[in-house]
Amino acid sequence: MKKIDVGGTVEITGSGEGEEIDVGGKVDIGETLKLSGDLDVGGKVKVGEQLSAESISVGGSLYSKKAIAENRVEVGGSITTNEGVDARFAEIGKHGEVRGPIRAERVIVGKDAYVESIYGKDIVLRSGAYAENIYGENITLEPHCHVNGELQYTGELRISEKVTLNKTPQKVDALPP
């Protein structure tokens, strides 16, 4: 396939490979999906195995074993992965939820969103965001953020007022892989 542009639902029982997919509703792929271009879905994406694309933009929810984007991953609702999300830039929308690790150079976690573990160079948690663990070079926590587990950084840590940390942040020489 080269390009798929559908208003409703796309379903592939096996694997899919092509340039780009633009779907208003739902994408359901049984095995792997590999795109050289962009995946843009207004609703839900479910990929049984690995999803890889230049950029991934999902308005609702994304479920896959692993999601890899050469450039950016932007999800308005939720991401659920077993092996995580790898991208240059990842943005989770307001009230979003991420199950599984995020690994990206730059990560923005939207207002009142929840993430498990973040590994990145520049990480920003917007007001009210909640994270289990954060491992980054430069980290910014806006007001009312909460970090339940570890917070390790190698560069600069900026913490606003009314931030809750369950463990003392650690400045380290190297971050865990």
C-alpha positions as CSV (number, residue, x, y, z in Angstrom):
1,M,0.0,0.0,0.0
2,K,1.1,3.5,-0.7
3,K,-1.4,5.8,1.0
4,I,-4.6,5.0,2.9
5,D,-7.1,7.9,3.5
6,V,-10.3,6.7,5.1
7,G,-13.0,8.5,7.1
8,G,-14.0,5.4,9.1
9,T,-12.2,2.2,10.0
10,V,-9.1,0.4,8.5
11,E,-8.6,-3.2,9.5
12,I,-5.7,-5.5,8.4
13,T,-5.6,-9.0,9.9
14,G,-1.8,-9.5,9.1
15,S,0.9,-6.9,8.7
16,G,0.9,-3.6,6.8
17,E,3.6,-1.7,5.1
18,G,3.5,1.5,3.1
19,E,3.9,5.3,3.0
20,E,1.1,6.8,5.2
21,I,-2.2,6.3,6.8
22,D,-4.8,9.1,7.5
23,V,-7.9,7.7,9.2
24,G,-10.7,9.7,10.9
25,G,-11.9,6.8,13.0
26,K,-10.0,3.6,13.9
27,V,-7.1,1.5,12.7
28,D,-6.7,-2.1,13.7
29,I,-3.6,-4.1,12.5
30,G,-3.2,-7.7,13.6
31,E,0.6,-7.9,13.5
32,T,3.1,-5.1,12.5
33,L,2.6,-1.8,10.8
34,K,5.6,-0.1,9.1
35,L,5.2,3.3,7.4
36,S,7.8,5.4,5.7
37,G,5.6,8.5,6.3
38,D,3.0,9.5,8.9
39,L,0.3,7.8,10.8
40,D,-2.5,10.2,11.5
41,V,-5.6,8.8,13.2
42,G,-8.5,10.8,14.8
43,G,-9.7,7.9,17.0
44,K,-8.0,4.7,18.1
45,V,-5.0,2.7,16.8
46,K,-4.4,-0.9,17.8
47,V,-1.3,-2.8,16.4
48,G,-0.7,-6.3,17.6
49,E,3.0,-6.2,17.3
50,Q,5.3,-3.2,16.4
51,L,4.3,0.1,15.0
52,S,6.9,2.2,13.2
53,A,6.4,5.5,11.2
54,E,8.0,8.9,10.5
55,S,5.5,10.5,12.8
56,I,2.5,9.2,14.8
57,S,-0.4,11.4,15.6
58,V,-3.4,9.9,17.4
59,G,-6.4,11.9,18.8
60,G,-7.7,9.1,21.0
61,S,-5.7,6.0,22.1
62,L,-2.7,4.0,20.8
63,Y,-2.1,0.4,21.7
64,S,0.9,-1.6,20.4
65,K,3.6,-3.9,21.7
66,K,6.1,-1.2,20.7
67,A,5.8,2.2,18.9
68,I,8.7,3.8,17.1
69,A,8.6,7.2,15.4
70,E,11.6,8.7,13.6
71,N,10.3,12.1,14.4
72,R,7.3,12.7,16.7
73,V,4.6,10.9,18.6
74,E,1.6,13.0,19.7
75,V,-1.3,11.4,21.5
76,G,-4.3,13.2,22.8
77,G,-5.7,10.3,24.9
78,S,-3.8,7.3,26.0
79,I,-0.8,5.1,25.0
80,T,-0.5,1.5,26.1
81,T,2.7,-0.5,25.1
82,N,4.6,-3.5,26.5
83,E,8.0,-2.3,25.3
84,G,7.5,1.4,25.2
85,V,7.5,4.4,22.8
86,D,10.7,5.6,21.1
87,A,10.7,8.9,19.3
88,R,12.7,12.2,18.8
89,F,9.8,14.1,20.4
90,A,6.8,12.8,22.4
91,E,3.8,14.8,23.5
92,I,1.0,13.5,25.7
93,G,-2.2,15.6,25.7
94,K,-4.1,17.1,28.6
95,H,-5.5,14.3,30.9
96,G,-3.6,11.7,28.8
97,E,-2.3,8.4,30.1
98,V,0.7,6.4,29.2
99,R,1.3,2.7,30.2
100,G,4.8,1.7,29.3
101,P,8.1,3.6,29.1
102,I,8.6,6.7,26.9
103,R,12.1,7.2,25.4
104,A,12.6,10.5,23.5
105,E,15.0,13.5,23.2
106,R,12.1,15.8,24.2
107,V,9.0,14.8,26.1
108,I,6.1,17.1,27.1
109,V,3.5,15.6,29.4
110,G,0.2,17.5,29.3
111,K,-1.7,19.1,32.1
112,D,-3.1,16.5,34.5
113,A,-1.7,13.6,32.5
114,Y,-0.2,10.3,33.8
115,V,2.9,8.6,32.6
116,E,4.8,5.6,33.9
117,S,8.5,6.1,33.1
118,I,10.2,8.8,31.0
119,Y,13.7,8.6,29.6
120,G,14.8,11.8,27.8
121,K,17.1,14.7,27.2
122,D,14.5,17.6,27.9
123,I,11.4,16.6,29.9
124,V,8.5,19.0,30.8
125,L,5.6,18.0,33.0
126,R,2.8,20.5,32.7
127,S,0.7,21.6,35.7
128,G,-0.8,18.7,37.6
129,A,1.0,15.9,35.7
130,Y,1.8,12.7,37.5
131,A,4.8,10.4,36.7
132,E,6.1,7.2,38.3
133,N,9.8,7.6,37.3
134,I,11.7,10.3,35.4
135,Y,15.3,9.9,34.0
136,G,16.5,13.0,32.1
137,E,19.1,15.6,31.4
138,N,17.0,18.7,31.9
139,I,13.7,18.4,33.7
140,T,11.0,21.0,34.4
141,L,8.1,20.3,36.8
142,E,5.3,22.8,36.7
143,P,3.1,23.5,39.7
144,H,1.1,20.6,41.3
145,C,3.1,17.8,39.6
146,H,3.7,14.6,41.4
147,V,6.6,12.1,41.0
148,N,5.9,8.8,42.8
149,G,9.3,7.0,42.2
150,E,12.8,8.0,41.0
151,L,13.8,11.3,39.6
152,Q,17.3,11.2,38.2
153,Y,18.9,14.0,36.1
154,T,22.3,14.9,34.7
155,G,21.8,18.6,33.9
156,E,19.3,21.0,35.3
157,L,16.2,20.4,37.5
158,R,13.6,23.1,37.6
159,I,10.8,22.5,40.2
160,S,7.9,24.9,40.6
161,E,5.9,25.4,43.8
162,K,3.5,22.7,45.1
163,V,5.3,19.8,43.5
164,T,5.2,16.5,45.3
165,L,8.2,14.2,45.2
166,N,8.0,10.8,47.0
167,K,11.8,10.4,46.7
168,T,14.7,12.9,46.8
169,P,15.8,13.8,43.3
170,Q,19.3,12.6,42.4
171,K,21.8,14.4,40.2
172,V,23.8,11.5,38.6
173,D,26.7,11.3,36.1
174,A,24.8,8.8,33.9
175,L,21.2,7.8,33.4
176,P,20.0,4.2,33.4
177,P,19.7,2.7,29.9
